[in-house]
Amino acid sequence: MNDFGINEMLEMQVALQEKYKDLWKPICPERGQDQLLWMIGEIGEVIDIVKKHGGQKACEDPELRKRLVEEMADVLMYYNDILLCYGISTEELKRSYTDKFEKNMKRW
C-alpha cells in the first residue's frame, strides 16, 4: 500500500496555489481566516451527507461514498492551505500532534 502523507498534500497545495497565484489571494496569515471559513463549509457538506443518509449508507453506497470522500478531500485541501497560510511546518505539526496524542493517552 502506498502512503499518502501530509508532505505530499502540502506539495500539491503549493503547486495549486502557484498555478492560480494571479487569480487567488496570496497565501499569508490574512488569508488564513478565509480558508478556515471555507473549510468549515466543506465540513458542513460532510456532515450533511452523514446526517441525511446515515454513516452506514455513506460507507456502503458507492456513489454516496464517492461524494463523502470527495468532500473530505476538500476539507483536507483547505486544512493544508491553512497550514501554509500560518507557516506551520510538518515538524511543528508532528510535534504538537504527538504531544496531544500522549496527553490523550493518559487522559482517561
C-alpha positions in Angstrom: 0.0 0.0 0.0 1.3 3.4 -0.9 1.0 6.0 1.9 -0.3 9.5 1.1 1.0 11.9 3.7 0.9 15.5 4.7 4.1 16.4 2.9 2.7 15.2 -0.4 -0.6 17.1 0.2 1.3 20.3 1.1 3.4 20.0 -2.1 0.2 19.6 -4.1 -1.3 22.7 -2.4 1.7 24.7 -3.1 1.5 23.7 -6.8 -2.2 24.6 -6.9 -1.6 28.0 -5.3 1.3 28.7 -7.7 -0.9 27.8 -10.7 -3.6 30.3 -9.6 -1.5 33.0 -8.0 -2.8 35.6 -10.4 -6.4 34.8 -9.6 -6.3 33.9 -5.9 -5.2 36.0 -2.9 -1.7 35.1 -1.8 -1.1 32.5 0.9 -0.5 34.6 4.1 -1.8 34.9 7.6 -4.5 37.3 6.5 -6.0 34.7 4.2 -6.0 32.1 6.9 -9.3 33.2 8.3 -11.0 32.9 4.9 -9.6 29.4 4.4 -10.8 28.4 7.9 -14.3 29.5 7.0 -14.2 27.7 3.7 -13.0 24.6 5.4 -15.9 24.8 7.9 -18.3 25.0 4.9 -16.7 21.8 3.5 -17.0 20.1 6.9 -20.7 21.0 6.8 -21.0 19.2 3.4 -19.5 16.1 5.0 -22.0 16.4 7.9 -24.9 16.8 5.5 -24.1 13.6 3.8 -23.9 11.6 7.0 -26.9 13.4 8.6 -29.1 12.8 5.5 -28.1 9.3 4.7 -26.5 7.9 7.8 -23.0 6.8 8.4 -23.6 3.2 7.4 -25.0 4.1 4.0 -22.3 6.6 3.4 -19.8 3.7 3.9 -21.6 1.1 1.8 -23.3 3.0 -1.1 -20.6 3.5 -3.8 -21.9 6.9 -5.1 -22.5 8.3 -1.7 -19.1 7.1 -0.5 -17.5 8.8 -3.5 -19.2 12.1 -2.5 -18.2 11.7 1.1 -14.5 11.0 0.2 -14.5 14.0 -2.2 -15.9 16.3 0.5 -13.3 15.0 2.9 -10.6 15.8 0.3 -11.9 19.3 0.1 -11.6 19.6 3.9 -8.0 18.4 3.7 -7.2 20.8 0.9 -8.4 23.8 2.9 -6.6 22.4 6.0 -3.4 22.3 4.1 -3.9 25.8 2.8 -4.3 26.9 6.4 -1.1 25.3 7.4 0.6 27.2 4.5 -1.1 30.5 5.5 0.3 30.3 9.0 3.6 28.8 8.0 3.1 25.7 10.1 5.8 23.2 9.3 5.3 19.5 9.2 7.8 19.3 12.1 5.7 21.6 14.2 2.6 19.8 13.4 4.1 16.4 14.2 5.5 17.6 17.5 2.2 19.2 18.5 0.1 16.2 17.3 2.4 13.8 19.2 2.2 15.8 22.4 -1.6 15.9 22.1 -1.7 12.2 21.4 0.4 11.5 24.5 -1.8 13.7 26.7 -4.9 11.9 25.4 -3.4 8.5 26.0 -3.1 9.4 29.7 -6.4 11.3 30.0 -8.8 8.5 30.8 
